[in-house]
Amino acid sequence: MKIQYLSLIMLSLSLWFTSCSDVLDMAPDGNMQMDEVLADPDKVEALLNRCYNNIPQKGYSYWFFDNIVVASSDDGYTSDEGQGVPTTAIYQDNNNASSHNIRDAHDGHGGNNTGYWTRAWQQIRLCSQFIEVIDKAAVNRDTDRGRFKAEARVLRAFFYMELVKWFGKVPVLNETVPFDANFSTLTRSSVYDVAKFIIADCDAALAEPNLPWRLDNGNDAMRVTKALAHALRAKAMLFAASPLHNQGQNYWEEAYTIAKDAVTNLKSNGFELFTKTTQPNLYGTGPAAALRQLVTQSADYSATPRDKETLYQVRSGGVFVWHIGYIGSNMANTYKCGTTPTQELVDAFETINGLPVLDLKKPYLDEKHLQPNYNTENTQYDKNNPYANRDPRFYQTVLHNGSKILFDNKTVEVQTFTGGPHAPSFDITNRVSSRTGYYHTKMVTPGASGNNGINNANWKYYRLGETLLDLAEAAAEAGHLDEARTAANEVRARSGMPPLSASLSQADLILRIRNERRVELAWEEQRYFDLRRWQTPTGDLSETSKWFTAMVITKNNNGTFSYARRNISNNARGGWQNRDLLLPLPLNEAATLESVTGQKWQNPGW
């Protein structure tokens, strides 16, 4: 069957077409013949630059400067829920296939942006076209041709990975598709098959000698490298092997092999964890100071960089986090509180003896998380002094009652007890107070304030610490327990945490590594996807993302404090149902594809 009007999957790739004739001979702007572009080396480079469009900004670059991905996981709860912003629809379960506030988020690209689905397909087609034409294009240097082609392959893999993370199965299109092609046989490929395609693109790029491992010139900021190719290979197989996507097949051994190869090659080419702060006067000398510096400062471009951990970051920084999600209404120039850590995230941080606070098999005894199931083996945790003796990363991630920070050149003590200046508010019209009893600090540079504005760092898409944890998870699932512990322990050691015990069973080690991901990667938009890929296709998020708790603290007459958990809302938060494991395809897109192919395209429940 031939169709004259493409479904959105094709339409999104044809937005640069100005007519139905000879569309593949046109440059992306529709105003120039492709032969003209390919004859000019500068225009060829401009064509490659188009392949770099639409890389999401992440962090605080969403609508109204709120990190809606974190706020849609169990790590954060936003104070903006009553403001009619994207999280309002998420929390109230008002999203649908025609309008979804995560799928359609402009994500730093402007209010008229078309959303993740369309943006990714636009870029995939641009990359495919570039791969097809570069061999006959004019270039300034002989070495450019191979590097440019390799870059386009890695970028295509990057955008395919983005589609898999949000939507699961997608078609694999390894070449540009004519405007009048026959789409009746188009199918959604399994995540495993998409992962294999991603790996093939990355392998082809890795074989190119002129693609660098690292960028040493700021003028090349955001160009892709072999380091990113390895990170993508590992991530693609991690998703393919995960319960949500594996279609009942066991791909963990393959995921382990790919992740091990990635870590081995990254380390052998100079990548390593950032383990010692270079600015102790700013970050202190505590065990997690290096992690705090890593996430609050952009990676540098140098032959001998300070940061050898970051594998890929966006070109420019985000927004002013010093008055969003920091320490609340009593601070000057506070715009709003934004997303703040939940009690559930606080519970995830171990004590410094390396033991979980809660029983990871069943963290809560009740549906609403008001009855924590404490780990009976942990005698170091004190319910009456809950913030003492915790994983050093806790203090670099969460501001709690008693935290001390430098704010407007003076030391400020965070006081979240009832009646204190930073106490939580459960009034949804109050957007400047925490909804949880905590405030976010991980992405905030120490000393930042309304009178000392410091934008957050460029968003780090991939870093070695994450890839190490990808390896740890895949190794544990595949039964390589020693290697799983070694990878996880390397990450833990950076922040002064003791190694995972060799006596842990495989099931317990998997739980510990999952929790390690949560703690190490908090606020880095990983938890949202981890929660989903760990579910089966028939599962849901009711245990983790339906009910959320805050800590209400009372200051006693003798100066001590009493602690009580309460639900943030009397109503369950939205976004926990089976359908929420994946985003919906745009409604018209799915309907058109189903009518053309006779197959089911929409994700379950939408």
Steps between C-alpha positions, in 0.01 A plus 500: 500500500635842404399803704534862404485639852743359750422409857671722751792264520567590140346845514733599781785413272353683206453838662789629296332393175341776296341284233452136409743509210864407532484554874815302567695730269417803712702639787322506835399864465322421172662797327804336349574192294696236683768502231570864587543409864726204432729706277581746780698371802359772727144409405581133562606590852180703539306191391673299772417774749132443424545146628583650838170685527244410766729341756290556813629744759363315807540613860308819570436584135142372493189713524512734799852388593392186677671166456186313402678169443632492857164628624333209318714239673493403868807713573330839486175686557436844358350801671359606163222243491231765556627736231358336187849409375600166344532317830141595583373277219741225600399504866130516417519232227368739237733392221383310193632388163412826329666718763763379743699742712821300500492380141420849372729695733693769317806414713692817440429520128218752498126510561404378153722195512350175379591258778734206543343273238507742211834657586676164517362381166594827334857454616519133410406578142748787483773266623403228254504741211840633601642146523372431148645813337828568681705257291455719192520835680778756486691536828773734619727219622521136401462401864168684527297260290546199725456700820185672373343170400590348835346797682175460307488131595551572870238773488253266332570246775452773762155596369395137466600451864284796598202345319551165672519661844170679457298279263649149498470323164547716191563433130860462389559714192859469384457724197293793386156406379352644181199723543274258311636179653285201588448511875255211528774265624647744752529344847622589846824313559569343837717699738763229457504551123518878545786449745685288245455776244632757747799277570567452128499876441733551796730218389532659157585831665751339736682353200561850363854609598421870469217499753663615827455350844491838670452863398788730586366818342203698624412591142405134454273499804221244471650313205467127554792270572595137533434534872134577432481210255608257772257648753216463248589137427487416870178691561319349201568144614410584860155606382466202266575258783270668754167331587282763333665447162656153483186320375575205727854454367815508713740753352692574819817317397512703181432820694781412741745435214419831330519700825829336601645583159385860539658546843823327392538719192406821680755440774771401255444830319539726800154515655476464876280600789546853631608413853664809650368854497728760347325778694500396865434857616167491316396137527674398820703186542226256598466158336232611253651840417633375167156378393348837588763681293452257211127567470512877563782584260506448125757263360806675362651462155872438527765247412540458878149570631404542862190288440586165343165346592248681282438316173250739343345832600283757326659817372357761735388511860149504637328761709535671831456221753603729784142613543310195386480198725754632747408599855164659482294800581720674754784551253532815291405481134335161530286443192356166603601183675462269202573131541638382833616160627237262636528308825523194277825629350633587845423144614714363216828634639684242706678568827877533487546139608372406153163358604161606361264678736198310370447142389545533125283196432200681648590855607154588637246291684203702374387633165540865603860468625414617851641183657865456400627144513832561673799279430548310826868444423569872503562606860664828400182669380319700768135589432533784751806639323433391143752720318807389694757256366360485147668436165704817425307537174187567706643830625600600146153421363248600767466803729336386822417653834834607648691524171735798486570678174670815382235740373559868419843482663371374832442158647131409509352208690212329327207481740217284371330434833145622541517876550850519355577729206536206259214284625308302238159610381228267380297780345528441125467873432826561688776458245796629702498246784605139484226243474721234658694655787822493299672715237716409205871582498683253273500717188555828689849646520592573864451868579246562225221739595283779368790740540752251365327343203676193361335305221506123522756302302457376146281190513706181508324238292750226569782463751726212593337457843171420326661258254672324790159451661363376166776238513430421865131438431555290187775298668283429806204396286726274291648336807846660492471607861866582568516732201167656593628582849831630364326746267254619765769524766711722278215752491434464874865549591505844336260619771659308787243220519614149598493223239201277449540175686613189317241307699206661322286261298437580134148626579624720784789633292261601223290691753807674640623599153158635411506707817856610422376635166233696681744660743790568264285623210238693699371807314669389176173380339595132524254385765196573279619246242643249747164465676332425171746262337509289819126430468350223291270603213198424721638679807445849633663755731249480785764398757739784421316786331146514635539628857770734626602611845644808664672540834326725751734603781398643837752690712460398862543729801834340585638574153464145368286411201218255438447353155174391338430384147193620316371470149565803284147480363180331610468373144722260312731668251447417136745336261520158669273287281607231256455740210754736658786257445537649151391824341222486243567547132320811377135408449472587131834336432397170652160505328654567159759227539244249619277572203790467256664190647209321664714458812470632856735796546384685809665418829280309747234692687502815288 
